[in-house]
Amino acid sequence: MCVQRIQYGKLEAKKAGHPVKDGAINTACAQTCPTNAITFGDYNDKSSRLVKQSGSERMYHLLEELNVQPSINYLTKVRNTTGKTNNSHKA
């Protein structure tokens, strides 16, 4: 993660006298991702976008069964659930 951006965001919030607001820190990878697949936020802020996404049934953690308590969540890929196949790639 972009440590410099994170530290800068925390410093600016401290200078302004308030906690870091949701969306105030944006890592370089999140900024450049056109699909918004990367979300950065604070689990302590119950109204944050990150907390709302973490309740998704698609969310999982790697090594969760080992009680590692990772801080990175992953979302499973959305797949076609109708049973139809896409034949548009055939020549």
N, C-alpha and C positions, 0 to 999 in steps of 0.2 A: 504494500500500500504506500501511498505517497506521504511519507512522514513529514516532509516539509510543508505540504498543503494542510495536513492535519494540525500541525503545531501552529501554523499561521492562523488558521481558523479559530483555534482555541485562544490564542493571544489576542486576536481582534475582539472576541467575545468578552474576554477578561477586561480589556481596556474600556469597552463599552459598558461594563458592569452588569452583564446578563449572561445566562448560560448559553451555550452554543445552540442556535436555533436549527430546527430540522431543515436540511437542504443548504445550510450555510457553508458546509465543507463538501467539496466535490473533487474526488480524486481524478487524476488524468485519465485513467482507464474508463471511469464512469462518464467523464465528459465527452470522450471520443466514441463511446459505444452508441451506434445509431438505433439500437433496439431497446435501450434502457435496461439491459440485462444485469447491470451492476448497480446496486443500491447501497449507499453508505449512510449510516445513521446511528442513533443512540437508543439502545433497548430500554433505557430508563425513562425515556419520553414516551408515555403510553399512547400519545396521539400521533407519533411519527409514522411516516410511510413505511419504514422498516418493520415496525411492530405490526402494522396492518398486514404486510406481506408475509410475515412469519406465521400467521394463522392459516395460511393457505394449505389445502390438502396436498398440494404438489411439493411442499417444502420438506427437505430432509437434511441431515447432517452426515458427513462421512465419519466413520468410526464411532457413531453414536452408541452402538451396542457395547463398546468397550468403556463407556462412561468417561470419555476423553473431554467432554464438554467443549466442543469447538465453538468458535465465535463466528464462523462462516456458514451461512445457509445456502443450500442449492435448491433450485426448482427443477422438477422433472420436465422433460420436453413434452409439449402437447402433441399428441398423435391423433390421427384420424380414427375416431371411434365408431364411425358409421359402418365400417366393414367394406366400404368402397375403395377401390384402388385408383390411383391416378395414372392413366395410360398416356398422358400427354408427352412423355419422354420417349416414346417409341417412334422409330423412324418409319 
